[in-house]
Amino acid sequence: MPKILSSVLRILVGLVFVTSAILKYISIDVFDLYIFEHNLFSVSVTETLTRLLITAELALGILLATNIHTRLAYYCALVFLAGFTLYLFFLPYFFDVDIANCHCFGTAIVLSRWESIAKNVILLFCLAFISPKFSIYKKWHTWVLFALGVVTFIVFMVINAPNYLYTMVHKDKIQINLPIYESALSNNGKKAEFTDGKQIICLYSVRCRFCKHAALKLHLIMKHHQLREDQVKAIFWSGTPDSLIHHFFSDQKIPILEHTTFRMDTFLNITAGSMPVLLFSNNGMITQKANYISLKEKEVVDFFK
């Protein structure tokens, strides 16, 4: 009976780790921004560390569920759960981040800080009834462990590559129609405000998830480097209710930026239907263009220096 209970709980805990890793990876863009919000690492380092974390979590779950290197996986699981429980407990005291969702299961299953702590305590309780002595070791297990870690990490880095790797391989050319853009600014009376000094002008759609990610990413970069938020402005297409525009910002928990609207056909002619488009404007002269993927932390900081 103890062996059966140990096996059932071991598989259960392993499947929780696997599920957690998969759901994090499905919403990796949001998870990247959540970790970046801690202001510990640059965007590029964050995007690598998140994939390493997910790799470790997935490998750990598979090892537990399949009874391979169980003793190692057991103690690693103890360290993981204890460490993340302490992190969650002290989170609001050390980091200015949103605690409504701890992102243990990405965006698919939303757990608050305390709910996540309770989940970890339950898993630690389950580990108390799992005995590593029932593990089976074979020489080929070490090769499985090594291959699992390497292959999983490479797959995670390729399928949904960090933005810095993606831009190295894919040189996306962001095309905008500058004459139409400048004419639209003049026609709606916002040219003076949108061409005064150095600014980043963001062309967003309120229903575009990549626009939302870009808005949060840019906000975090500005916040981390103590850059003025009023140097960022937004453009939406006309006909969008103010309530949706305000929700666009509040949903990302960022301040409402100064914004204006262009006619939908004008907006789409400027962007060729691609969104978001971020324009680096120096007294009205567009010096750089970016989208969510190609938006680089260093380029933003250098631009405002």
N, C-alpha and C positions, 0 to 999 in steps of 0.2 A: 504493500500500500504506500509506504513512504516514497518508493521509487516511482510509482505511477503518479502520485501527486507532484513530485519533483519534476517529472517529465512534462506533465500537463501545464504546470505553471511556467516552466522554462520556455515551452513553445508559445504560450500566451504572451509572455513578456517580450519574447523575440519578435512576434508578429506586431506588437505595439511599436517597437523600434522601427521595423520595416515600414509600417503604415506612416509613422511620423516622418521618416525620410522621404518617402514617395510624395506625400502631400506637401511637404516643404518645397520639394523640387518642382512640383506642378505650378506653384506660385512663387518661383524663385526670384522674379523681379521685385515682388513685394517684400520677400524675406531679405533680399540684398539691402533694400532701403531701410528696413527695420534695424538691421545690424549697423548700417552706416550711421543711423540716427544716434547711436551711442557715442559718436565722435571719438572713436579710438583709432580708427584706421582710415586710410584714403579709400576712395571708391574702388580702385583697382585691387588693392589688398583685400578689401571686404569681399569683393566678388570671388576671389580665390578661396578665402577662408570659409565662406558659406558652403561652397561645394566640397571642401575638405571635411567640414562638419557633417554634411549630409552623407558623404561617402562613409565616414566612420560609423555613423548611426545605422546605415543600411547594412554594412558589413557585420556590425555587432549583432544586429537583429537576426541576420541569416545564420551566423555562427551559433547563436543560442537556439534558434528553431531547429537546426539540423544536427545539434549535438557535436559540432566540430570545434575543437579548442574551447570546450565549455568552461574549463577552469579560468582561462584567460578572459573569455567573454563575460563570465560571471563577475569577476572583479572589476573589469572595465565598466560594466553596467552599473555596479555600485558607485564607482567614481563619477560616472556621467550623471546619475540621478541625484546623488548627494550634492555634486557641484552645481547642477542647474537649480536645485531646490534652494541652495544658499544664494545663488545669483538672483532668483526670483524674490526671495525674502528681502534682500537689500536693494533691489532694483530702484525703487523710487527715491532712495536716499543718496544714490551715487550718479544716477543718469536721468536726464530730462527726456524721457521717451514715453510714448503712449503705452499704457498698461492695460488697455481694454482687451487686447489680444496678445498673448505671449508668443504666438506663431509656432507653438509646439507642433501643430498640425496644419501649418500654413494658413490659408484663408478658408479652407473647406470646413474645418471644425474650429470655431472660435471659442477659446478658453481664456477667461480672465486670469490675472496673476494668482489669485487665491485658488481658483479652480485648477490651475496647472500645478500648484503646490500640492493640492489634495491628490491629484492624479499621480504625482511622483511619490507621495507617501504610500499610496496603495501599491504601486509597483515595487517600492522598497520592502513593503510588507510581504509581497509575493516572493521576492528574492530570499527572504528569511526562511522560506520553506523549500528553496531549491538547494540541493546539495551537489557541489562540484565533484564529489567523490563518485558520482554515477556517470561521470564523463568517460568517453572512450577515445583513446588517442592512437592514431596510426601515423606512420611517417609521412604519408602523402597529405595529411591535414595542413602541414606548414606551407606546402606549395599552394594548396587551395586558399589559405589565408592571404598569401602574397598576391596570387593572381586575382582574387576577389577585390582586394584593395586597389591594385593598379588598374585593372580593367574598368572597375566602377568609376574611379576618379576620371579616367580618360573619357569614358562615355558621358559623364556629367559635364565635362569641360567642352565636349564637342556638340552634343545635341542642343544644349542651351548654353552656348559659349558665353563667358564673361564679355561684356561690351568691348573691353580693350582688345581681346583676341578677335572678336568679330570684325572690328574696324580695321584690324591689320590685314585680314583676308579679303573683306568686302569693302571696297572703296566707294561707298554710296555717294553719288553726286546729288546734292540737294539743289534743285532748280526752283527759283522763284522769279516771278515777273516783276522786276523792280519798278518799271514805269507805272504799272497798274497799282502797285503798292503805294507809291508816292502820291499818285493822283487820288487814291482812296483816302489817304490821310488828309490831304488838302480839302477834299470835298466834305469830310465830316467835321472839319474844324479842329482836329487834334494834332495838326502837324507840329505846332510849337512845343506842346507837351511831350510828344513822342520823338523829338529830334534834339532835345536839350541835353547836351553832354553825352557821357557814356551810359548806355542802357542796353538791356537785353529785352527785345520785343518778342513775345511768345504768341504764335498763332495757334489757338487751341479750339477743339470741339468739346463741348461739355459731356458728350457721350463716348468719347474716345479714351479707352483705358490707358493707352500709352501717353496721351496728353496728361492724364492725372499723374502717372508715374513721373513724367518729366517735370511737372509742376512741383511735386514733392522733392524730387532729386535736386532741382535747382534751389528750392527753398533751403534744403539742408546744407548745400554747399555755401550759400550766402550766410546762413546762420553760423556754420562752423568757422568761417573765416571772417566773421564780424563785418560783413559787407552790408551796405544799406539796401533794405528790401524795396525802397521806393525807386531803385534803379532798375527794377524789373516791372514791365508792363505787359498787359495781355490784350489780345484781339480775338473776339468771337464773331460768329456771323449773326447778322441782324435777325430779329424774330425770336431769338432765344430769350425766354423769360428771365427777368432779374433773379427770380428765386432759384432757377437752375444754375445760373452763373455763381450765385452766392454759395449754393450747395457744392458746386465744383471745388471751391476753395475749402469750405468748412469740412467736406468729406475727407480731405487730405490733412485737415487740422493745420492749415496754413492761413496767414492773413489774407484778406481780400485785397488784391492788387488793383491799382488804377487800371481801368480797362475801357475799351471802346468796341464798336462793332462795325463790320463791313457787310454789305449785301452778300447773300450766299453765293451768287454767281461770281461776284468780284473776289470773294475769299478763295473760292475754288480755282479761279483763274490765276490767282497769285501763287497758290501752293501746288497747283497741278493735282489737287486732290490728296496730297500727302500731308499727314499730320502726326505729331506736332512739328512745327517749324520754328526754330529759335534764331532770331536775327541779332547779331552783335552790332549795335548801332553807335557810331562815334560822331555825334553832332549830325545825325541823319545819314551818314555814310555807312553802308553795310560792309563791315570788314570781314565777318565770318558768318557761316550758317551752320546750324546743327539740328539734329533730331534727338529723340530720346536716347538712342544707342550711342550716337557719336558725341553727345554732350560730355565733355571732359572737365573734371574738377580743376586741373591745372590751367586749362585755357580760360576758364571763367575767372580764376584768381588773377592770372596774368593780365587779362583784359582790363580789369578794374584797377590795376596798380598804376 
